[in-house]
């Protein structure tokens, strides 16, 4: 809906065709979003471009991605964005994205969970109706934010918690355990929202704008600039932000529909197909890749090699059990996806250390044996 809206409205302001760019995975139908993307492109007469993202891209470019990100950010979307940005650079210098639509206009299942929780106190029947209208493929995520706070209090803020505090002693190695005793990452969340008088909907709005969306911006900018392209986010224009700030969650989720306002506003301009597709959020099939391709050996090296064990970041026995469950699983559920994301996150921390602390550099381009950075002669650091 978001990138489709940007495409449809941009096309109305141009006489020559737009170029559209799509990344896809062919590992299973759920991971391939080209049907919706192509429908939008064809509806506006765009010149469409697409790239199939494979395990080879991960193997060949994940070090480049981490090098350009410059910090151990753990989101799974960086690699697909990097590959699509490379495709973009072959055709244009500036690209428009749909970033911000979910954060501003309630596009995540946590927003629906907040509305259900609020309705329970005032109208239990309405709350049950909201749950009944939730698509089966989305219900698990709604229930996560409704039920998990009873067991994992951190989830009550409305953020997916990959490693709850109670799991830290099992996960942390000696190097990380000492830091964990002195630092709670959730302190940053508390500083943003606690004691500010926000209601549940306002808390979500602030958190997703100040944490999640900010991370997406930085990631988009860095992987784009890795290929010398600029990304712009029209949905984050100030007037749209002001509108989103002024609207209650009940309006944004009118009829229990995620992003009810953009959906209604664009109904005459977007293909009907988009309104029948599930919300996917550019998922990456890491669980399949880690157990069915050569990436299994690559991840085993990042997570379980003597080099990784000596670093002392993570408890090797616990990581080994996670890895064994991943590679032995024969399903592709949300739990498999979450486990693979955890392994990806741990692997990216180790990769960051190898690049920036050990001085490896991506494919040996950047680091010297002493770990110093090699700046090309005459290079402009600006």
C-alpha positions as CSV (number, residue, x, y, z in Angstrom):
1,X,0.0,0.0,0.0
2,X,2.7,2.5,1.0
3,X,5.2,2.1,-1.9
4,X,2.2,1.6,-4.2
5,X,0.7,4.9,-3.1
6,X,4.0,6.7,-3.7
7,X,4.3,5.1,-7.1
8,X,0.7,5.9,-8.2
9,X,0.9,9.5,-7.0
10,X,4.4,10.1,-8.5
11,X,3.3,8.7,-11.8
12,X,0.5,11.3,-12.1
13,X,3.2,14.1,-11.9
14,X,5.3,12.8,-14.7
15,X,4.9,12.6,-18.5
16,X,7.5,9.9,-19.0
17,X,7.3,6.4,-17.4
18,X,8.6,5.8,-13.9
19,X,11.1,3.1,-13.1
20,X,10.1,0.7,-10.3
21,X,12.3,-1.7,-8.4
22,X,11.5,-4.8,-6.6
23,X,13.4,-7.5,-4.7
24,X,12.0,-11.0,-4.4
25,X,12.7,-14.4,-2.9
26,X,11.6,-17.5,-4.7
27,X,12.2,-19.9,-1.9
28,X,8.4,-20.1,-1.3
29,X,5.4,-18.2,-2.6
30,X,5.0,-16.3,0.8
31,X,8.4,-14.6,0.2
32,X,7.7,-13.4,-3.3
33,X,5.9,-10.1,-3.4
34,X,6.3,-9.4,-7.2
35,X,2.7,-10.0,-8.0
36,X,1.6,-6.9,-6.1
37,X,4.6,-4.9,-7.1
38,X,4.1,-5.7,-10.8
39,X,0.4,-4.9,-10.6
40,X,1.2,-1.4,-9.3
41,X,3.9,-0.9,-11.9
42,X,1.7,-2.0,-14.8
43,X,-1.2,0.1,-13.6
44,X,0.9,3.3,-14.1
45,X,2.8,2.1,-17.1
46,X,6.1,2.0,-15.3
47,X,9.3,0.4,-16.5
48,X,9.6,-2.3,-13.9
49,X,12.9,-3.9,-12.7
50,X,13.2,-6.8,-10.3
51,X,16.0,-9.0,-8.8
52,X,15.7,-12.4,-7.2
53,X,17.7,-12.3,-3.9
54,X,19.5,-15.6,-3.2
55,X,21.8,-17.2,-0.6
56,X,24.7,-16.3,-3.0
57,X,23.9,-12.6,-2.4
58,X,24.2,-13.2,1.4
59,X,27.4,-15.1,1.1
60,X,29.0,-12.6,-1.3
61,X,27.8,-9.3,0.1
62,X,26.8,-9.6,3.8
63,X,30.3,-8.3,4.8
64,X,29.9,-5.3,2.4
65,X,26.5,-4.6,4.0
66,X,27.9,-4.6,7.5
67,X,30.9,-2.5,6.4
68,X,28.6,0.2,5.0
69,X,26.2,0.0,7.9
70,X,29.2,0.8,10.1
71,X,27.6,-0.6,13.3
72,X,26.2,-4.0,14.3
73,X,22.6,-3.2,13.4
74,X,20.7,-6.5,13.4
75,X,17.7,-6.0,11.1
76,X,17.2,-8.6,8.3
77,X,16.1,-6.1,5.7
78,X,19.6,-4.6,5.1
79,X,20.7,-7.3,2.7
80,X,17.6,-7.1,0.5
81,X,17.8,-3.3,0.5
82,X,21.5,-3.5,-0.5
83,X,20.8,-5.8,-3.5
84,X,17.8,-3.7,-4.6
85,X,19.8,-0.5,-4.2
86,X,22.5,-1.9,-6.5
87,X,19.7,-2.6,-9.1
88,X,18.4,1.0,-8.7
89,X,21.9,2.4,-9.3
90,X,22.0,0.9,-12.8
91,X,19.1,3.1,-13.8
92,X,18.5,6.2,-11.6
93,X,20.2,8.3,-9.0
94,X,17.2,9.1,-6.7
95,X,14.5,6.6,-5.6
96,X,11.3,7.2,-3.6
97,X,10.3,4.7,-1.0
98,X,7.2,3.9,1.1
99,X,9.0,4.2,4.5
100,X,6.9,5.7,7.3
101,X,3.4,4.6,6.2
102,X,3.2,1.8,8.8
103,X,4.6,3.9,11.6
104,X,2.4,6.9,10.9
105,X,-0.9,5.2,10.1
106,X,-0.9,2.0,12.1
107,X,0.3,-0.7,9.8
108,X,1.7,-3.1,12.3
109,X,-0.1,-5.9,14.2
110,X,1.0,-4.4,17.4
111,X,-1.4,-1.5,16.6
112,X,-4.3,-3.9,16.3
113,X,-3.3,-5.6,19.6
114,X,-3.3,-2.2,21.3
115,X,-6.8,-1.5,20.0
116,X,-8.0,-4.9,21.1
117,X,-6.5,-4.4,24.6
118,X,-8.2,-1.0,24.9
119,X,-11.5,-2.4,23.7
120,X,-11.5,-5.2,26.2
121,X,-12.0,-2.8,29.1
122,X,-14.9,-1.0,27.5
123,X,-16.5,-3.5,25.1
124,X,-15.4,-7.1,25.3
125,X,-17.6,-8.1,22.4
126,X,-16.0,-5.4,20.2
127,X,-12.6,-6.7,21.2
128,X,-13.6,-10.3,20.2
129,X,-14.9,-8.9,16.9
130,X,-11.6,-7.3,16.2
131,X,-9.8,-10.6,16.8
132,X,-12.3,-12.5,14.6
133,X,-11.7,-10.2,11.7
134,X,-7.9,-10.7,11.9
135,X,-6.5,-12.8,9.1
136,X,-5.2,-16.2,10.3
137,X,-1.7,-15.4,9.0
138,X,-1.6,-12.2,11.1
139,X,-3.3,-13.6,14.3
140,X,-0.1,-15.0,15.8
141,X,1.6,-11.6,15.8
142,X,-1.5,-10.0,17.4
143,X,-1.6,-12.6,20.1
144,X,2.1,-12.2,20.7
145,X,1.6,-8.6,21.8
146,X,-1.6,-9.4,23.7
147,X,-0.4,-12.5,25.7
148,X,3.4,-12.4,25.9
149,X,3.6,-9.4,28.2
150,X,2.1,-11.7,30.8
151,X,5.4,-13.8,30.6
152,X,7.8,-11.2,29.2
153,X,7.0,-7.8,30.7
154,X,9.3,-6.0,28.2
155,X,6.9,-6.9,25.4
156,X,4.3,-4.7,27.0
157,X,6.0,-1.7,25.5
158,X,4.9,-3.0,22.1
159,X,8.3,-4.0,20.7
160,X,9.3,-7.5,19.6
161,X,11.9,-8.7,22.1
162,X,14.4,-11.1,20.5
163,X,16.3,-11.9,23.7
164,X,14.2,-11.2,26.9
165,X,16.2,-10.2,30.0
166,X,15.6,-13.6,31.6
167,X,17.4,-15.3,28.7
168,X,20.6,-13.2,28.9
169,X,22.3,-15.4,31.5
170,X,21.9,-18.4,29.1
171,X,23.0,-16.4,26.0
172,X,25.8,-14.2,27.2
173,X,29.4,-15.3,27.3
174,X,31.8,-13.8,29.8
175,X,32.5,-10.7,27.7
176,X,28.8,-9.8,27.3
177,X,27.7,-10.9,30.7
178,X,29.8,-8.2,32.4
179,X,28.2,-5.5,30.2
180,X,24.7,-6.9,30.7
181,X,25.1,-6.5,34.5
182,X,25.7,-2.8,34.0
183,X,23.4,-2.0,31.1
184,X,19.7,-2.6,30.3
185,X,18.9,-1.8,26.7
186,X,15.3,-1.2,27.7
187,X,16.4,1.9,29.6
188,X,16.5,3.8,26.3
189,X,12.8,2.8,25.7
190,X,11.8,3.8,29.2
191,X,13.5,7.2,28.8
192,X,11.4,7.9,25.7
193,X,7.9,7.1,27.1
194,X,7.8,6.5,30.9
195,X,6.4,9.4,32.9
196,X,5.3,11.3,29.8
197,X,1.6,10.8,30.3
198,X,1.2,8.9,27.0
199,X,-1.7,6.5,26.5
200,X,-1.0,3.1,24.9
201,X,-1.5,4.3,21.3
202,X,0.7,7.4,21.9
203,X,3.4,5.2,23.4
204,X,3.5,3.0,20.3
205,X,3.5,6.0,18.0
206,X,6.5,7.6,19.8
207,X,8.4,4.4,20.1
208,X,8.1,3.3,16.5
209,X,8.9,6.8,15.2
210,X,11.9,7.4,17.5
211,X,13.4,3.9,17.4
212,X,12.2,1.6,14.6
213,X,11.7,4.2,11.9
214,X,14.9,6.0,12.7
215,X,16.8,2.7,12.3
216,X,15.1,2.1,8.9
217,X,16.1,5.6,7.8
218,X,19.8,5.1,8.7
219,X,19.8,1.7,7.1
220,X,18.1,2.9,3.9
221,X,20.6,5.8,3.6
222,X,23.7,3.8,4.2
223,X,22.9,0.9,1.8
224,X,21.7,3.4,-0.8
225,X,24.9,5.5,-0.5
226,X,26.9,2.3,-0.9
227,X,25.7,2.4,-4.5
228,X,25.7,6.2,-4.8
229,X,21.9,6.6,-4.8
230,X,19.7,8.8,-2.7
231,X,16.4,7.6,-1.2
232,X,13.5,9.9,-0.3
233,X,10.5,9.1,1.9
234,X,7.5,11.2,0.8
235,X,5.2,9.7,3.4
236,X,7.2,11.3,6.1
237,X,6.5,14.8,4.9
238,X,5.7,17.2,7.7
239,X,2.1,17.7,6.9
240,X,1.4,14.0,6.8
241,X,3.2,13.6,10.1
242,X,1.1,16.3,11.6
243,X,-2.0,14.6,10.3
244,X,-0.9,11.3,11.8
245,X,-0.2,12.9,15.2
246,X,-3.8,14.4,15.3
247,X,-5.6,11.1,14.6
248,X,-6.6,8.6,17.2
249,X,-5.9,4.9,16.8
250,X,-9.6,4.1,16.4
251,X,-9.6,6.2,13.2
252,X,-6.4,4.8,11.9
253,X,-7.8,1.3,12.4
254,X,-11.4,2.0,11.3
255,X,-13.2,-1.3,11.1
256,X,-10.2,-3.1,12.5
257,X,-8.3,-2.7,9.3
258,X,-4.6,-1.9,9.4
259,X,-3.8,1.4,7.7
260,X,-7.5,2.1,7.1
261,X,-6.8,5.7,6.0
262,X,-4.2,5.1,3.3
263,X,-6.2,2.1,2.1
264,X,-9.4,4.2,1.7
265,X,-7.5,7.2,0.2
266,X,-5.9,5.1,-2.5
267,X,-8.7,2.7,-3.3
268,X,-9.4,4.3,-6.7
269,X,-5.7,4.4,-7.7
270,X,-4.3,1.1,-6.6
271,X,-5.0,-2.4,-8.1
272,X,-7.6,-4.4,-6.3
273,X,-5.0,-7.2,-5.9
274,X,-3.1,-5.2,-3.3
275,X,-6.2,-5.3,-1.0
276,X,-6.3,-9.1,-1.0
277,X,-2.6,-9.7,-0.3
278,X,-1.3,-10.4,3.3
279,X,1.0,-8.0,5.0
280,X,4.5,-9.4,4.7
281,X,7.0,-6.7,5.5
282,X,9.8,-8.0,3.1
283,X,10.5,-11.2,5.1
284,X,13.7,-13.0,4.3
285,X,13.9,-16.8,4.3
286,X,16.9,-17.1,6.5
287,X,15.6,-20.2,8.3
288,X,15.5,-22.1,4.9
289,X,18.9,-20.7,3.8
290,X,20.7,-21.6,7.0
291,X,19.7,-25.3,6.8
292,X,19.4,-25.9,3.1
293,X,22.3,-24.1,1.5
294,X,26.0,-23.5,1.9
295,X,25.2,-20.6,4.3
296,X,25.0,-23.3,7.0
297,X,28.8,-23.6,6.9
298,X,29.2,-19.8,6.8
299,X,26.9,-19.3,9.9
300,X,28.6,-22.2,11.7
301,X,31.9,-20.4,11.3
302,X,30.5,-17.0,12.5
303,X,28.7,-18.6,15.5
304,X,30.7,-21.7,16.5
305,X,34.2,-21.4,15.3
306,X,37.2,-21.3,17.7
307,X,37.6,-17.6,16.8
308,X,34.0,-16.8,17.8
309,X,34.2,-18.9,21.0
310,X,37.4,-17.1,22.0
311,X,35.8,-13.8,21.7
312,X,33.5,-14.6,24.6
313,X,30.4,-12.7,23.5
314,X,28.0,-15.6,23.6
315,X,27.6,-18.9,25.5
316,X,28.7,-21.4,22.9
317,X,26.6,-24.3,24.1
318,X,23.4,-22.2,24.0
319,X,24.2,-20.9,20.5
320,X,25.0,-24.4,19.3
321,X,21.6,-25.6,20.5
322,X,19.9,-22.8,18.7
323,X,21.8,-23.5,15.6
324,X,21.1,-27.3,15.8
325,X,17.4,-26.6,16.1
326,X,17.5,-24.3,13.1
327,X,19.2,-26.7,10.8
328,X,17.2,-29.8,11.9
329,X,13.8,-28.2,11.7
330,X,11.6,-29.2,8.8
331,X,9.0,-26.4,9.2
332,X,9.0,-22.8,8.2
333,X,6.8,-21.2,10.9
334,X,7.0,-17.8,12.6
335,X,9.1,-19.5,15.4
336,X,11.6,-20.8,12.8
337,X,11.8,-17.3,11.4
338,X,12.3,-15.8,14.9
339,X,15.1,-18.3,15.7
340,X,16.8,-17.7,12.4
341,X,16.7,-14.0,13.0
342,X,18.3,-14.5,16.4
343,X,21.1,-16.5,14.8
344,X,21.5,-13.8,12.1
345,X,21.7,-11.1,14.8
346,X,24.4,-13.0,16.7
347,X,26.3,-13.7,13.5
348,X,26.2,-10.0,12.5
349,X,27.7,-9.0,15.9
350,X,30.6,-11.5,15.3
351,X,31.0,-10.2,11.7
352,X,31.1,-6.6,12.9
353,X,33.9,-7.5,15.4
354,X,35.9,-9.2,12.6
355,X,35.5,-6.2,10.3
356,X,36.1,-3.4,12.7
357,X,38.0,-4.8,15.6
358,X,40.0,-7.6,14.1
359,X,40.6,-5.5,10.9
360,X,39.5,-8.1,8.4
361,X,37.7,-5.7,6.1
362,X,35.2,-6.9,3.5
363,X,37.1,-9.3,1.2
364,X,40.3,-7.7,2.4
365,X,39.7,-4.3,0.8
366,X,39.8,-2.2,3.8
367,X,41.8,-3.5,6.8
368,X,45.5,-3.9,7.2
369,X,47.0,-6.6,9.4
370,X,47.5,-4.0,12.2
371,X,43.7,-3.2,12.1
372,X,44.3,0.3,10.8
373,X,42.1,1.7,8.0
374,X,43.7,2.1,4.6
375,X,42.6,5.5,3.0
376,X,43.2,5.7,-0.7
377,X,45.8,8.2,-1.8
378,X,44.2,11.6,-2.5
379,X,40.9,10.3,-1.1
380,X,38.4,12.9,0.2
381,X,37.1,12.0,3.6
382,X,34.2,14.5,3.3
